[in-house]
Amino acid sequence: MSASIIADFRSDTITQPTPEMRRAMAEAEVADDGREGDPTARRLERLAASLTGHEAALFCTSGTMGNLVAFMAHLRPGEEVIAERDSHFLRFEAGGVTAVVGAVPRTLVGRAGRMDLEELAREIQAGSRHRPRTALIVAENTHNLAGGAVLDAAYMQELSGLAAEHGLPVHLDGARVCNAAVALGVPVKELTRGCASVMIDLSKGLCAPYGSLLCGSEDFIARARHMRQRIGGGVRQIGHMAACGIIALEQMMDRLADDHRNARLLAEGIHEARPELVNLDQVQTNMVLLDTEPLGITAAALCERLASRGVHALPMQPYIVRFVTHRDVTAEQIAAAVPVIVGVL
């Protein structure tokens, strides 16, 4: 790691809480959430439910917990869940859907994070003594390994309509769904309508230090609350954590557009020098993917060279480097980073 950091593009999870968040955490009204309920957490949950157009919500300490609790509430051991092959919950969440829930994943190769809906319809199984029953469909918006690709409202409505025809719920891993909504210029609920459950992560571009919200019907959230307790997520005075989440949802969404503009600046700067390495059409939100294969170097090796010059990025796949813009990376830092990146390339 370089002693002098020009810009840290590894993830939007490294964002620091704002001064307003720190004050809200210190001053939060709290109570035992496992007994009478924490008033600040209840306020955050109501806010998230309204944002996504659902009846209720549940605070979880992380996005991984939010997804896992949703799977526990939706699925029984041996049932099948269909998802895009590179979904975050399959790649980066320690296999919880199988290890904890006992569900069987069936994966489809997507394009820009989108499963082909005709193929999806063919893959749904009614179940038999030989085959598991398909019980859940999962979508991810924005899609991480597709470089922050957006699933628009039309696609989400087609997906939820298809699921409804087969009597299946859809869970949306909406860790960055606020980025998708800002990129499309639509309310979040336009992208979550028809989903039985939605998880929103607070600790990425929204800058909270931790937390996610799982949203759904009153009955679903009642089951989810029970499942959260089962895996040790029934924390006591959680108002200190929930307080920064309120700031995140009320004050940090509009500024996501800055991150998207900065990602475009970064992508265009690299593309101008080496157009074969960055696909500008893929840059829809706050991520830029750089293909190192034409360079004859692995993503990890390139990231090591960049870090030695003060620019930090993440090797996401053997030949794919991911750059993520966020509140703690300014346009000025990008202007300084681009010539360094181009020089290393």
C-alpha positions, 0 to 999 in steps of 0.5 A: 500500500502506498503511503500517499493515497491519491484515491481509494476506489476499492469499494463504496463500503469504505465511506466514512459516516458523515458528521450528521450521522455521528451526532445522530448516533450519539443522541439517538433515542434507544430502547431494548429492541428485543422487548418493547422495540427500539423507537429509532429503529422503528422509525427507520423501518417505517421509512424504508417500508415507505421508500420501497412501497412495502408494508413493513421492514426489519433492520439487519446489521448487514446486507448479507444478514438481510439476504440470509434472513429473507432466504430463511423466511422464504425457503425450506431445506431442499427447495430451489432458488433461481438466480443469475450466475454471478449474483452477490449472494452466491459469490460473496456471502459464504454460501449461507443460502445452502449452508444455513437454509439448505436451499439448492441454487439453480443459476442462469447466465445473465447479460448485464445482470439480467436473466433471460426471462424465457429461459427462466420460465423454462427452468422453473420446476414444480418439484417431484420425488426426484427434483426440488421445487422452485420456491424463489427467484432472486434478482440483484439491482444494481448488479455488482459483478456486471459493473453496477448494471441497472435493472429498469422498471420494465424488466422488474415488472416482467420478472415479477409478472412471470414469477406471479404466473408461477405462484413464486415470490421474488426477492430483490437484493437491492444493496444498491437499488438507490443507485439504480433509482437515481440513475434511472430518475425514478422512485425506488418503489418503481423498481421494487414493485412486485417483489415479495421482499427487498433488501437495501444496504445502508453501508455502501453509497449511502455512507452509513457505517453498517446496516440494511433493511429487509422490506416486505409484507407484515406477515413476511417481516414477522417471520423474518424477525423470528429468523433474525433472532435465530441467527443472533441478529436480535440486538438490543439498543439498536437505535445508535445504529439505526440513527445513521440509517435515517440520515442515509435514507433522508439525506444521502440518496440525491448525492449518488448522482455525483458518484455516477458522474465521477465514475463516468469521468474516470471511465472516459479518462481511461477509455481515451487512452486505452479504449479496448480496456473499458466499455463505456456502455457498461458504466451506468452507476458508480462502477468502472470495470477494466479488462486487463487481459489485453495487457497480458497481466492479471487484475491482482498484479495491476492493482498491486502496481496501481497501489504502489502509486497511490491508486487503490482498486479491487481485483474482482475477477482474474482479469477484471479490475473494479473501480467504485466511486463514492462520497470520499472520492472527489472529481479532483481526486479522479483528475489526479488518478487518471494520469497515474492509471494511464501511466501504469497501463 
